[in-house]
């Protein structure tokens, strides 16, 4: 098993951990409906960039049929 030659300094440990910080998800408001959603994702109504891209009623009927 590999063993380090010398102990890592607190500075090196901090540099390694610099990318581990938690960040909040960026939320956006839809132009048409005003609904809050994740960036680059469609809303629950099926809108993306103010345009209707999915008709949820038709998709539910296809799944149930």
C-alpha positions as CSV (number, residue, x, y, z in Angstrom):
1,X,0.0,0.0,0.0
2,X,1.3,3.5,-0.8
3,X,2.4,5.6,2.1
4,X,3.1,9.4,1.9
5,X,6.6,10.6,2.5
6,X,5.6,13.5,4.6
7,X,2.5,15.1,6.1
8,X,0.4,17.5,4.0
9,X,0.3,21.0,5.2
10,X,-2.9,22.8,6.2
11,X,-2.5,25.0,3.1
12,X,-2.4,22.0,0.7
13,X,-5.4,20.4,2.5
14,X,-7.3,23.7,2.1
15,X,-6.5,23.9,-1.6
16,X,-7.7,20.4,-2.1
17,X,-11.0,21.2,-0.3
18,X,-11.5,24.5,-2.2
19,X,-13.9,22.8,-4.7
20,X,-16.0,21.0,-2.1
21,X,-18.2,24.0,-1.0
22,X,-22.0,23.5,-1.3
23,X,-23.8,26.1,-3.4
24,X,-27.5,26.8,-3.8
25,X,-29.2,25.9,-7.0
26,X,-29.9,28.8,-9.4
27,X,-33.6,29.3,-9.8
28,X,-35.3,31.3,-12.6
29,X,-38.8,32.6,-13.1
30,X,-40.7,31.6,-16.3
31,X,-41.5,34.4,-18.6
32,X,-45.1,33.3,-19.4
33,X,-46.3,31.7,-16.2
34,X,-44.1,33.3,-13.6
35,X,-43.3,29.8,-12.1
36,X,-40.0,29.3,-10.4
37,X,-37.9,26.4,-11.9
38,X,-34.3,25.2,-12.2
39,X,-32.2,26.8,-14.9
40,X,-32.2,24.9,-18.2
41,X,-35.1,22.7,-17.1
42,X,-38.8,22.8,-18.2
43,X,-41.4,23.9,-15.7
44,X,-44.0,21.5,-14.3
45,X,-46.5,23.0,-16.8
46,X,-44.3,22.0,-19.7
47,X,-42.9,25.5,-20.6
48,X,-39.3,26.2,-21.6
49,X,-38.2,29.8,-22.5
50,X,-41.8,30.9,-22.6
51,X,-42.8,28.2,-25.1
52,X,-45.0,25.2,-24.5
53,X,-42.8,22.2,-25.3
54,X,-44.8,19.3,-23.7
55,X,-48.5,18.8,-23.4
56,X,-48.8,17.0,-20.1
57,X,-52.4,15.9,-20.7
58,X,-51.5,13.9,-23.8
59,X,-48.4,12.3,-22.2
60,X,-50.5,11.1,-19.2
61,X,-53.1,9.6,-21.6
62,X,-50.3,7.8,-23.5
63,X,-48.9,6.3,-20.3
64,X,-52.3,5.2,-19.0
65,X,-53.3,3.6,-22.3
